[in-house]
Amino acid sequence: MTHFLIDTLNIMTTEELTNNVLLALDEIRPFLKSDGGDISLISIDDDKHVKVRLEGACISCSVNQMTLKAGVETTIKKYAPQIETVVNIM
């Protein structure tokens, strides 16, 4: 008899995943807005790859890639561990 262990914590429906990513963006948004920026969810592809758009002052900010990786991606992965990549779409 074969037993399969399913990690239910990391398996979400597409709707749950989208809601969790939006919650993550809501958490990071005040930080971005404090510097005149914002962020929008563009898409989630294959339930693993998130595309966002940094807006406002974030567009021309010299540290926007650091913000994307250290802030946005980390926060999204906290809410949705199955996410593998987060990219900014201009």
C-alpha positions in Angstrom: 0.0 0.0 0.0 1.4 3.4 -1.0 0.7 6.5 1.1 0.8 10.0 -0.2 1.5 12.9 2.1 -0.2 16.1 0.8 0.9 19.4 2.2 -2.5 21.0 2.4 -1.0 24.2 3.7 0.6 24.9 0.3 -2.3 23.8 -1.9 -4.8 26.6 -2.5 -7.5 27.0 -5.1 -6.9 29.7 -7.7 -9.5 31.9 -5.8 -7.8 31.4 -2.5 -4.4 32.1 -4.0 -5.6 35.3 -5.6 -7.2 36.4 -2.3 -4.0 35.7 -0.4 -1.8 37.6 -2.9 -4.2 40.6 -2.7 -4.0 40.4 1.1 -0.2 40.5 0.8 -0.3 43.5 -1.5 -2.6 45.2 1.0 0.0 44.6 3.7 2.8 46.1 1.7 0.8 49.0 0.1 1.0 51.5 3.1 4.8 51.2 2.9 4.8 52.0 -0.8 2.2 54.8 -0.5 4.3 56.4 2.2 6.9 57.1 -0.6 4.3 58.0 -3.2 4.1 54.6 -4.8 1.6 51.8 -5.1 1.2 48.3 -6.6 -1.4 46.4 -8.6 -1.8 42.8 -9.3 -1.6 42.0 -13.0 -1.9 38.2 -13.1 -1.0 34.9 -11.4 0.2 32.4 -14.0 0.1 28.6 -13.4 -0.7 29.4 -9.7 3.1 30.0 -9.2 4.1 33.2 -11.0 2.9 36.6 -9.9 3.0 39.7 -12.2 2.6 43.1 -10.5 2.9 46.6 -11.6 4.8 49.1 -9.4 3.1 52.5 -9.8 3.7 56.2 -8.9 7.1 57.0 -7.4 8.0 53.3 -7.5 8.4 53.5 -11.3 11.5 55.7 -11.2 12.8 54.6 -7.8 16.4 53.4 -7.9 15.7 50.7 -5.4 12.4 49.3 -6.8 14.0 45.9 -7.6 15.2 45.6 -4.0 11.7 46.6 -2.9 10.2 44.0 -5.2 12.4 41.2 -3.9 12.8 42.1 -0.3 9.4 43.5 0.4 6.8 42.5 -2.1 8.0 38.9 -2.9 8.7 38.1 0.7 5.3 39.3 1.8 3.5 37.4 -1.0 5.3 34.2 -0.2 4.3 34.6 3.5 0.6 34.6 2.4 1.0 32.1 -0.5 4.1 29.9 -0.1 3.5 28.1 -3.5 4.4 31.3 -5.4 7.8 30.9 -7.0 8.4 34.2 -8.8 7.2 37.8 -8.5 8.0 40.1 -11.4 7.2 43.8 -12.1 5.5 44.4 -15.5 6.0 47.9 -16.8 
